[in-house]
């Protein structure tokens, strides 16, 4: 008993010693003497992806870190926890008095302290309402058209980076993935082993939204895709950033031939200030952009900070080449209250698009259940994107990125709650463009602009309450939504109301929005604008595929 107690005490002292130190990135100056065969560390799919986009096969970022440099660093650091060839850097614990010595090593460029961690974005027979929600989460994307055209993500490899995939390998909705050997590789970046089926089941639910199947009903669209599963989150106390593990996972995904990366990770107020959400500050935003440069389509959840003081997207969703996904409320047709808002701090559009943020997912503990979060809207679009890639194998990742935006139901209209809206499968399967018939009349005089819905486009089917309204006038965002506790089990219908709403925004001369609103159309006379309040600005009104633009 005493020996056991002494062992625990030794472990505790050791852990406290490490926790008392700080964690750093050591960036190196060069990779002198390193020139191995790229085929030894890149999967053939990764090589093919580079060839497709004319990316160099012996790029500096792909070369390994110099082993001699790592060996010398081991003399001065307490523990090396990761090595990044992309950024030619080493992650490690360092005692403060060793930093000046390390900084003076001839091959060291700089030593940068890591930030502190943020947690993951928020995480039987079905009732009639649950059946409707399960059906609606894919029908809202017109996913049935992909199914009818035998598009299921075949030949596309998706890396899911998450906090744990507990019992995913023995879960009925994911059984086909294991029976058909579609799980190509797994890696636990915490445990340094291949067992990702521990800790939490958040990743299991995410995976079910990409490729799950419940009693032959699809939960996600990428039924025939291949998968790489990466576990990067820790459950217990960790005083240093998990950005390191995420960076390592992205590098691993690239080397193992990922075409798509799906991740729910997001860092906000615990590590950064809002002005740092510029897509250039955090190392994981840089890593996400580099992954995109290497030909991977990177989809990141926008985050669940919509009701917090932070409100806005975190990083790496702020990265320019990341496709950031927000969440839609199925019962109102508009942004759901928890979903983080854009834009980035340098005023770029985010999120890029949305999907249902209230979904039917699967976990080992709750079985088939309703859950919510941008953690689950993002994988719905990851599965959608896999079908697009199968349909258009010659398209590059950034061409798919742009096509996803253009396929969305609001495009070319946008705002910082919905991006361009819900992507639609018909865009990729039809040569017909959206109808652009005028759906409203613009009545204008010297002082005012008024909008009146045309009689033939006014629907009396849907009666919106005043709660069906989103606006961010006066620089503040006010949310009026259906109560999110009104779960589908108590509802009998899921409506895609998004096409029945009226959208309005104000763009300034610098190209970003000062205001935007979404209104439920209860009356044909929908809005009147005073011209004097919007001088030198551009007004855009959107209703049922018709966009009217007015520059004042």
C-alpha positions as CSV (number, residue, x, y, z in Angstrom):
1,X,0.0,0.0,0.0
2,X,2.9,2.3,0.9
3,X,4.6,1.5,-2.4
4,X,1.4,2.3,-4.3
5,X,1.0,5.6,-2.5
6,X,4.6,6.5,-3.1
7,X,4.2,5.7,-6.8
8,X,1.1,7.9,-7.0
9,X,3.0,10.7,-5.2
10,X,5.9,10.4,-7.7
11,X,3.5,10.6,-10.6
12,X,1.8,13.6,-9.1
13,X,5.1,15.4,-8.4
14,X,6.3,14.7,-12.0
15,X,3.0,16.0,-13.4
16,X,3.1,19.1,-11.2
17,X,6.7,19.7,-12.3
18,X,5.6,19.7,-16.0
19,X,2.5,21.7,-15.3
20,X,4.7,24.3,-13.5
21,X,6.6,24.8,-16.8
22,X,5.4,26.6,-19.9
23,X,4.9,25.2,-23.4
24,X,6.5,26.8,-26.4
25,X,7.0,26.5,-30.1
26,X,10.6,26.6,-31.2
27,X,10.8,27.8,-34.8
28,X,13.9,26.7,-36.7
29,X,15.8,28.6,-39.4
30,X,16.3,26.0,-42.0
31,X,16.2,22.3,-43.0
32,X,19.8,22.0,-44.2
33,X,20.8,18.5,-45.2
34,X,17.3,17.2,-45.4
35,X,16.3,15.8,-48.8
36,X,14.4,12.5,-48.5
37,X,12.2,10.7,-51.0
38,X,8.7,12.3,-50.6
39,X,7.1,8.9,-51.4
40,X,8.3,7.7,-47.9
41,X,6.1,10.1,-46.1
42,X,3.2,11.0,-48.4
43,X,0.3,8.7,-49.3
44,X,-0.3,8.3,-53.0
45,X,-3.5,10.2,-52.7
46,X,-1.6,13.1,-51.2
47,X,0.9,13.0,-54.1
48,X,-2.0,12.8,-56.7
49,X,-3.7,15.8,-55.0
50,X,-0.5,17.9,-55.3
51,X,-0.1,16.9,-59.0
52,X,-3.7,17.9,-59.6
53,X,-3.2,21.5,-58.4
54,X,0.5,21.8,-59.6
55,X,1.8,21.9,-56.1
56,X,5.5,21.1,-55.8
57,X,6.3,17.6,-54.7
58,X,9.4,18.7,-52.8
59,X,8.0,21.8,-51.2
60,X,10.0,23.1,-48.2
61,X,7.0,22.6,-45.9
62,X,6.8,18.9,-46.7
63,X,10.5,18.2,-45.9
64,X,11.0,16.7,-42.4
65,X,12.6,18.7,-39.6
66,X,16.4,18.2,-39.3
67,X,16.9,15.3,-36.8
68,X,20.2,16.7,-35.6
69,X,18.4,19.9,-34.5
70,X,15.9,17.9,-32.6
71,X,18.6,15.9,-30.9
72,X,20.4,19.0,-29.7
73,X,17.1,20.6,-28.5
74,X,16.5,17.6,-26.3
75,X,19.5,18.6,-24.2
76,X,17.8,21.9,-23.2
77,X,14.0,21.2,-23.1
78,X,12.1,19.2,-20.5
79,X,9.9,17.3,-23.1
80,X,9.3,17.4,-26.8
81,X,5.6,16.8,-27.5
82,X,5.4,17.4,-31.2
83,X,7.3,18.2,-34.4
84,X,5.8,20.2,-37.3
85,X,7.5,19.9,-40.7
86,X,5.0,22.4,-42.1
87,X,6.2,25.2,-39.9
88,X,9.7,23.8,-39.2
89,X,9.0,23.9,-35.5
90,X,9.1,21.9,-32.3
91,X,6.5,21.9,-29.5
92,X,8.0,21.4,-26.1
93,X,8.0,22.2,-22.4
94,X,10.8,24.5,-21.3
95,X,12.0,25.8,-18.0
96,X,12.2,29.6,-18.1
97,X,16.0,29.8,-17.5
98,X,16.7,27.7,-20.6
99,X,15.0,30.0,-23.1
100,X,17.9,32.4,-23.6
101,X,20.2,29.4,-24.2
102,X,17.8,27.9,-26.8
103,X,17.3,31.3,-28.5
104,X,21.1,31.6,-29.0
105,X,21.4,28.2,-30.8
106,X,22.5,28.9,-34.4
107,X,19.6,27.0,-36.0
108,X,16.8,28.5,-33.8
109,X,14.8,31.3,-35.4
110,X,12.5,32.2,-32.4
111,X,10.8,30.8,-29.3
112,X,7.1,31.5,-28.9
113,X,5.0,30.8,-25.9
114,X,1.8,28.9,-26.5
115,X,-1.7,30.1,-25.5
116,X,-4.0,28.3,-23.1
117,X,-6.6,25.9,-24.2
118,X,-10.2,26.2,-25.2
119,X,-12.7,23.3,-25.3
120,X,-14.4,21.7,-28.2
121,X,-17.3,23.5,-29.8
122,X,-20.5,22.5,-28.1
123,X,-21.9,18.8,-28.4
124,X,-35.1,3.3,-30.2
125,X,-37.7,4.4,-32.4
126,X,-38.1,8.0,-33.4
127,X,-41.0,10.3,-32.8
128,X,-42.8,11.9,-35.8
129,X,-40.9,15.2,-35.2
130,X,-37.6,13.4,-34.9
131,X,-38.3,11.5,-38.2
132,X,-39.0,14.9,-39.8
133,X,-35.8,16.4,-38.5
134,X,-33.7,13.4,-39.7
135,X,-35.3,13.8,-43.2
136,X,-35.0,17.5,-43.2
137,X,-31.3,17.8,-42.3
138,X,-30.5,16.4,-45.8
139,X,-33.6,17.5,-47.8
140,X,-32.8,21.1,-46.9
141,X,-29.6,20.6,-48.9
142,X,-31.5,18.7,-51.7
143,X,-29.4,15.7,-50.7
144,X,-32.0,13.3,-52.2
145,X,-30.8,14.5,-55.6
146,X,-27.3,13.3,-54.9
147,X,-28.7,9.9,-53.7
148,X,-30.8,9.6,-56.9
149,X,-27.7,10.2,-59.0
150,X,-25.6,7.6,-57.1
151,X,-23.4,10.3,-55.5
152,X,-22.2,9.1,-52.1
153,X,-18.6,10.4,-51.7
154,X,-17.1,7.4,-53.3
155,X,-13.3,7.8,-53.8
156,X,-13.1,10.8,-51.5
157,X,-11.1,10.7,-48.3
158,X,-12.3,12.7,-45.3
159,X,-10.3,13.3,-42.1
160,X,-12.4,14.0,-39.1
161,X,-10.5,15.8,-36.3
162,X,-12.3,15.6,-33.0
163,X,-12.1,14.9,-29.3
164,X,-13.0,11.2,-29.3
165,X,-15.0,8.6,-31.2
166,X,-16.1,6.4,-28.3
167,X,-17.5,3.1,-29.5
168,X,-17.9,4.3,-33.1
169,X,-16.4,1.0,-34.2
170,X,-19.3,-0.9,-32.6
171,X,-22.1,1.5,-33.4
172,X,-24.9,0.3,-35.7
173,X,-25.3,3.5,-37.7
174,X,-21.6,3.4,-38.6
175,X,-21.3,-0.4,-39.1
176,X,-21.1,-0.2,-42.9
177,X,-18.0,1.9,-42.7
178,X,-16.1,-0.8,-40.8
179,X,-17.6,-3.7,-42.7
180,X,-16.5,-2.1,-46.0
181,X,-13.0,-1.1,-44.7
182,X,-13.8,2.6,-45.2
183,X,-11.9,3.6,-42.0
184,X,-8.4,3.9,-43.5
185,X,-6.4,5.0,-40.5
186,X,-6.8,6.3,-37.0
187,X,-4.5,8.2,-34.6
188,X,-4.8,9.4,-31.1
189,X,-2.6,12.4,-30.7
190,X,-2.9,12.4,-27.0
191,X,-2.1,8.8,-26.3
192,X,0.3,8.4,-29.3
193,X,-1.5,5.3,-30.5
194,X,-4.2,4.3,-32.9
195,X,-7.0,3.9,-30.4
196,X,-9.4,6.8,-31.0
197,X,-12.5,5.0,-29.6
198,X,-12.1,6.4,-26.1
199,X,-13.0,9.5,-24.1
200,X,-16.1,11.2,-25.6
201,X,-18.5,10.3,-28.4
202,X,-18.6,13.8,-29.9
203,X,-16.7,12.5,-32.9
204,X,-19.0,9.6,-33.2
205,X,-21.9,11.9,-33.5
206,X,-20.0,14.1,-36.0
207,X,-19.1,11.0,-38.1
208,X,-22.8,9.9,-38.0
209,X,-23.7,13.3,-39.6
210,X,-21.3,12.7,-42.4
211,X,-22.0,9.1,-43.2
212,X,-24.3,7.5,-40.6
213,X,-27.3,5.4,-41.5
214,X,-30.3,4.7,-39.3
215,X,-32.6,1.8,-40.4
216,X,-31.7,2.6,-44.1
217,X,-32.4,6.3,-43.6
218,X,-29.4,8.5,-44.3
219,X,-28.0,10.7,-41.6
220,X,-25.2,12.0,-43.8
221,X,-24.5,12.0,-47.5
222,X,-21.0,10.6,-47.7
223,X,-22.0,6.9,-47.3
224,X,-19.1,5.6,-49.5
225,X,-16.3,7.9,-48.6
226,X,-13.1,6.8,-46.9
227,X,-12.2,8.2,-43.5
228,X,-9.2,9.2,-41.4
229,X,-10.1,9.6,-37.7
230,X,-7.9,11.9,-35.5
231,X,-8.4,12.4,-31.8
232,X,-6.8,15.6,-30.6
233,X,-8.8,16.8,-27.5
234,X,-8.1,15.9,-23.8
235,X,-10.8,15.5,-21.2
236,X,-8.8,16.2,-18.1
237,X,-6.8,19.2,-17.0
238,X,-4.3,20.5,-19.6
239,X,-2.7,23.9,-19.1
240,X,-1.3,24.2,-22.6
241,X,-2.9,24.7,-25.9
242,X,-4.4,21.8,-27.9
243,X,-3.6,23.8,-31.0
244,X,-0.4,21.8,-31.2
245,X,-2.3,18.5,-31.6
246,X,-4.6,20.0,-34.1
247,X,-1.7,21.2,-36.2
248,X,-0.2,17.7,-36.0
249,X,-3.5,16.1,-37.1
250,X,-3.8,18.4,-40.1
251,X,-0.3,17.5,-41.2
252,X,-1.1,13.8,-40.6
253,X,-4.3,14.2,-42.7
254,X,-2.3,15.6,-45.6
255,X,0.3,12.9,-45.5
256,X,-2.4,10.3,-45.5
257,X,-4.2,11.6,-48.6
258,X,-7.2,13.5,-47.1
259,X,-9.3,15.4,-49.7
260,X,-11.5,17.0,-47.0
261,X,-10.9,17.9,-43.3
262,X,-13.8,18.3,-41.0
263,X,-13.2,19.8,-37.5
264,X,-15.2,21.4,-34.7
265,X,-12.2,22.9,-32.9
266,X,-12.4,26.6,-32.1
267,X,-10.4,29.0,-30.0
268,X,-11.8,32.3,-28.8
269,X,-11.6,34.5,-25.7
270,X,-9.5,32.3,-23.5
271,X,-6.6,32.6,-26.0
272,X,-7.1,35.6,-28.2
273,X,-8.7,39.0,-28.6
274,X,-11.4,39.6,-31.2
275,X,-9.0,41.7,-33.3
276,X,-6.8,38.6,-33.7
277,X,-9.5,36.7,-35.5
278,X,-7.9,37.8,-38.8
279,X,-7.0,34.4,-40.2
280,X,-3.3,35.3,-39.9
281,X,-2.5,35.3,-36.2
282,X,-3.1,31.8,-34.8
283,X,-0.8,29.0,-35.9
284,X,-3.8,26.8,-36.6
285,X,-5.3,29.4,-39.0
286,X,-1.9,29.3,-40.7
287,X,-2.0,25.5,-40.8
288,X,-5.5,25.4,-42.2
289,X,-4.5,27.8,-45.0
290,X,-1.5,25.7,-45.7
291,X,-3.6,22.6,-45.9
292,X,-5.8,24.4,-48.4
293,X,-2.8,25.4,-50.3
294,X,-1.8,21.8,-50.5
295,X,-5.2,20.9,-52.1
296,X,-7.4,20.0,-49.1
297,X,-10.9,21.4,-48.6
298,X,-11.0,22.4,-45.0
299,X,-14.4,22.8,-43.3
300,X,-14.6,24.2,-39.8
301,X,-17.5,24.8,-37.5
302,X,-18.2,28.5,-37.0
303,X,-18.6,28.0,-33.3
304,X,-21.3,28.3,-30.7
305,X,-20.7,31.7,-29.2
306,X,-23.7,33.5,-30.7
307,X,-25.3,34.1,-27.3
308,X,-22.1,34.9,-25.4
309,X,-20.3,38.2,-25.0
310,X,-17.8,37.0,-27.6
311,X,-20.5,36.4,-30.3
312,X,-18.1,35.9,-33.2
313,X,-16.3,33.1,-34.9
314,X,-13.1,31.8,-33.5
315,X,-9.9,30.4,-35.0
316,X,-9.3,28.5,-37.3
317,X,-12.7,29.4,-38.7
318,X,-11.3,32.8,-39.4
319,X,-8.8,31.5,-41.9
320,X,-9.3,32.9,-45.5
321,X,-9.2,29.5,-47.1
322,X,-11.3,27.7,-44.5
323,X,-15.0,27.0,-45.4
324,X,-16.6,28.1,-42.2
325,X,-20.1,26.6,-41.5
326,X,-22.8,28.2,-39.4
327,X,-26.1,26.8,-38.1
328,X,-29.7,27.2,-39.2
329,X,-32.8,26.7,-37.1
330,X,-35.0,24.2,-38.9
331,X,-38.2,25.6,-37.4
332,X,-37.7,29.3,-38.3
333,X,-35.5,29.1,-41.4
334,X,-33.0,31.5,-40.0
335,X,-29.7,31.5,-38.1
336,X,-30.1,29.7,-34.8
337,X,-29.2,31.7,-31.7
338,X,-26.0,29.9,-30.6
339,X,-24.3,30.0,-33.9
340,X,-21.3,32.4,-34.0
341,X,-21.5,35.5,-36.2
342,X,-19.1,36.9,-38.7
343,X,-17.3,38.8,-40.1
344,X,-13.6,38.2,-39.3
345,X,-11.8,41.1,-37.6
346,X,-10.5,42.3,-41.0
347,X,-14.1,42.2,-42.3
348,X,-14.0,39.1,-44.5
349,X,-17.2,37.1,-45.0
350,X,-17.8,34.4,-42.4
351,X,-19.5,32.0,-42.1
352,X,-19.4,31.0,-45.8
353,X,-22.6,28.9,-45.6
354,X,-25.0,27.2,-43.2
355,X,-26.7,23.8,-42.6
356,X,-29.2,22.6,-39.9
357,X,-27.7,23.2,-36.5
358,X,-30.3,21.0,-34.8
359,X,-29.9,17.4,-36.1
360,X,-30.5,13.8,-35.4
361,X,-27.2,12.2,-34.6
362,X,-25.9,9.1,-32.9
363,X,-23.8,8.5,-29.8
364,X,-23.1,5.3,-27.8
365,X,-24.8,6.8,-24.7
366,X,-28.0,8.3,-26.1
367,X,-28.4,6.3,-29.3
368,X,-30.3,8.2,-31.9
369,X,-31.0,11.6,-30.4
370,X,-31.6,15.2,-31.2
371,X,-28.5,17.4,-30.7
372,X,-27.4,20.8,-31.6
373,X,-24.3,22.8,-32.5
374,X,-22.3,24.0,-35.4
375,X,-20.3,20.9,-34.6
376,X,-23.0,19.1,-36.5
377,X,-23.9,21.5,-39.3
378,X,-20.3,21.4,-40.5
379,X,-20.2,17.6,-41.0
380,X,-23.5,17.7,-42.9
381,X,-21.7,20.0,-45.4
382,X,-18.6,17.8,-45.3
383,X,-20.7,14.9,-46.6
384,X,-22.3,17.2,-49.2
385,X,-18.8,18.4,-50.4
386,X,-17.7,14.8,-50.8
387,X,-20.6,14.2,-53.2
388,X,-19.6,17.3,-55.1
389,X,-16.0,16.0,-55.4
390,X,-17.2,12.7,-56.6
391,X,-19.3,14.4,-59.3
392,X,-16.5,16.7,-60.3
393,X,-13.2,14.9,-59.7
394,X,-11.2,17.4,-61.7
395,X,-12.2,20.4,-59.6
396,X,-9.6,21.6,-57.2
397,X,-10.4,22.2,-53.5
398,X,-10.8,25.9,-53.9
399,X,-13.0,25.5,-57.0
400,X,-15.2,23.3,-54.8
401,X,-15.1,26.0,-52.1
402,X,-16.3,28.6,-54.5
403,X,-18.9,26.3,-56.0
404,X,-20.3,25.5,-52.6
405,X,-20.9,29.2,-52.0
406,X,-22.4,29.7,-55.4
407,X,-24.8,26.8,-54.9
408,X,-26.2,28.3,-51.7
409,X,-29.8,29.4,-51.8
410,X,-29.1,33.2,-51.1
411,X,-26.2,33.6,-53.5
412,X,-25.1,36.3,-54.5
413,X,-26.8,37.8,-51.4
414,X,-25.0,37.3,-48.1
415,X,-24.8,38.3,-44.5
416,X,-22.8,37.6,-41.4
417,X,-25.3,35.1,-39.9
418,X,-26.0,32.9,-42.9
419,X,-23.1,33.5,-45.3
420,X,-24.5,32.6,-48.7
421,X,-27.1,30.3,-47.1
422,X,-27.9,26.6,-47.6
423,X,-25.9,24.8,-50.4
424,X,-28.2,23.0,-52.8
425,X,-27.4,19.8,-54.8
426,X,-29.4,20.9,-57.8
427,X,-26.7,23.5,-58.6
428,X,-24.4,20.6,-59.4
429,X,-26.9,18.5,-61.3
430,X,-28.7,20.9,-63.5
431,X,-27.7,23.2,-66.3
432,X,-30.5,25.5,-65.4
433,X,-29.7,28.7,-63.5
434,X,-31.9,30.1,-60.7
435,X,-35.0,31.9,-61.9
436,X,-34.5,35.7,-61.4
437,X,-38.0,36.9,-61.9
438,X,-38.8,40.0,-60.0
439,X,-40.6,39.0,-56.9
440,X,-41.2,42.5,-55.5
441,X,-41.8,46.0,-56.7
442,X,-39.5,48.9,-55.7
443,X,-41.3,52.1,-55.1
444,X,-39.0,55.1,-54.9
445,X,-39.2,58.9,-54.5
446,X,-36.7,61.5,-53.5
447,X,-36.8,60.5,-49.8
448,X,-37.7,56.9,-49.5
449,X,-37.4,53.4,-51.0
450,X,-40.3,51.0,-50.3
451,X,-40.5,47.3,-51.1
452,X,-43.8,45.6,-51.9
453,X,-44.0,41.9,-52.5
454,X,-45.8,41.0,-55.7
455,X,-49.1,39.4,-55.3
456,X,-48.2,36.2,-57.1
457,X,-45.1,35.7,-54.9
458,X,-46.9,36.5,-51.6
459,X,-47.6,33.3,-49.6
460,X,-50.4,33.2,-47.1
461,X,-49.4,29.6,-46.1
462,X,-46.8,30.7,-43.5
463,X,-47.7,33.1,-40.8
464,X,-44.6,34.5,-39.1
465,X,-44.6,35.8,-35.6
466,X,-42.5,38.8,-34.7
467,X,-39.9,36.4,-33.5
468,X,-39.0,35.4,-37.0
469,X,-36.6,38.4,-37.2
470,X,-32.9,38.8,-37.1
471,X,-31.3,42.2,-37.2
472,X,-28.0,43.8,-36.3
473,X,-28.7,47.5,-36.7
474,X,-27.0,50.0,-34.5
475,X,-23.9,47.8,-34.4
476,X,-25.5,45.3,-32.1
477,X,-26.9,41.9,-32.9
478,X,-30.4,41.1,-31.6
479,X,-31.7,37.6,-31.9
480,X,-35.3,36.7,-31.9
481,X,-35.7,33.0,-32.4
482,X,-38.0,30.1,-31.7
483,X,-37.1,28.7,-28.2
484,X,-34.5,26.1,-28.9
485,X,-35.9,23.9,-26.1
486,X,-38.9,23.2,-28.4
487,X,-37.4,19.9,-29.4
488,X,-38.5,18.0,-32.5
489,X,-40.2,15.3,-30.3
490,X,-42.9,17.9,-29.6
491,X,-43.3,19.1,-33.2
492,X,-45.0,17.5,-36.1
493,X,-43.5,19.4,-39.0
494,X,-40.1,20.7,-40.2
495,X,-40.5,23.5,-42.7
496,X,-37.8,24.8,-44.9
497,X,-38.8,28.4,-44.4
498,X,-35.6,29.9,-45.6
499,X,-37.0,30.7,-49.1
500,X,-40.0,32.4,-47.6
501,X,-38.0,35.1,-45.8
502,X,-37.1,38.6,-46.9
503,X,-33.4,39.7,-46.6
504,X,-31.9,43.2,-46.5
505,X,-28.4,44.5,-46.0
506,X,-26.4,47.7,-46.2
507,X,-22.9,47.6,-47.6
508,X,-20.4,50.5,-47.0
509,X,-17.8,51.8,-49.4
510,X,-15.2,49.5,-47.9
511,X,-17.1,46.5,-49.0
512,X,-18.5,45.1,-45.7
513,X,-21.9,45.2,-44.1
514,X,-23.0,47.9,-41.6
515,X,-26.5,46.3,-41.2
516,X,-28.5,43.3,-42.2
517,X,-32.0,42.1,-41.4
518,X,-34.1,39.0,-42.1
519,X,-37.9,39.5,-41.9
520,X,-40.9,37.1,-42.0
521,X,-43.2,38.1,-44.8
522,X,-46.6,38.6,-43.2
523,X,-47.6,41.5,-45.4
524,X,-46.9,42.6,-48.9
525,X,-45.6,46.0,-47.8
526,X,-42.4,44.6,-46.2
527,X,-40.0,47.5,-45.6
528,X,-39.4,51.3,-46.2
529,X,-36.0,52.8,-46.1
530,X,-35.1,56.5,-45.6
531,X,-32.5,57.5,-48.3
532,X,-30.9,60.2,-46.1
533,X,-29.8,57.5,-43.6
534,X,-27.9,55.5,-46.2
535,X,-26.0,58.0,-48.3
536,X,-22.9,56.6,-50.1
537,X,-23.9,53.1,-49.3
538,X,-25.3,50.1,-51.3
539,X,-28.6,48.6,-50.3
540,X,-29.5,45.0,-51.4
541,X,-33.0,43.4,-51.0
542,X,-33.5,39.7,-51.6
543,X,-36.6,37.6,-51.8
544,X,-37.2,34.2,-53.5
545,X,-34.1,34.3,-55.8
546,X,-34.5,37.9,-56.8
547,X,-31.9,40.4,-55.8
548,X,-32.4,44.2,-56.1
549,X,-29.4,46.5,-55.6
550,X,-29.4,50.2,-55.1
551,X,-26.4,52.5,-54.6
552,X,-27.2,55.8,-52.9
